[in-house]
């Protein structure tokens, strides 16, 4: 029983702290940051990929 209360308390405190930070500080949007990183990675991969071999010879 004490473990449930302790973990529940940690969850509530962590959530409250996260809400406080998000409201009072300029916290970056992680989802947007992830999508931007994925777009950059795709762009780099397409530009620096080795060309495919042609078997038309």
N, C-alpha and C positions, 0 to 999 in steps of 0.2 A: 504494500500500500504506500509506503514512504517513497518508493522509486517512482511511482506514478505521479505523486504530488511534486517530487523534485524535478522530474522531466517536464511536467506540465508547467511548473513555475519557470523553468529555463526557456521553454517555448514562448510563454507569454511575455517574459522580459525581453527576449530577443526580437519578438514581433513589435513590441512597443518601441524599442530602441530603433529598429529599422524604419518604422513610421516617422519617428521624430527626425531621423537623419534625412529622410526623403522630403519632408516638409520644410526643413530649415536650411538645408544645404543643397548645392547644385550637384546632385548625384547623377552620373550618366545613365542613359537608358541602355541596359545590358543587351536587350533584344536587338535594338538598332545597331549597337556596337558589334554584336556577333554577325549580323547580316552584312555590315560593311566589310568586316574582315573576310567573310566568305566570298564576297564579290571580288575583293582584291586578290585573294588566293586563286580564284578561277581565272582572273585576268592574267596573272603571272604564269599560271600553268598553261594557258592557251598560247601565250607569247613565247615561252621558252621550251615547249615540248619538241622533242625530236621529230623531224618529218617522217611520215610513214613511208615504208619501202614500197616501191612500185614494181609489180611483177609483170608489167606490160611488155618488157623487153623481149 
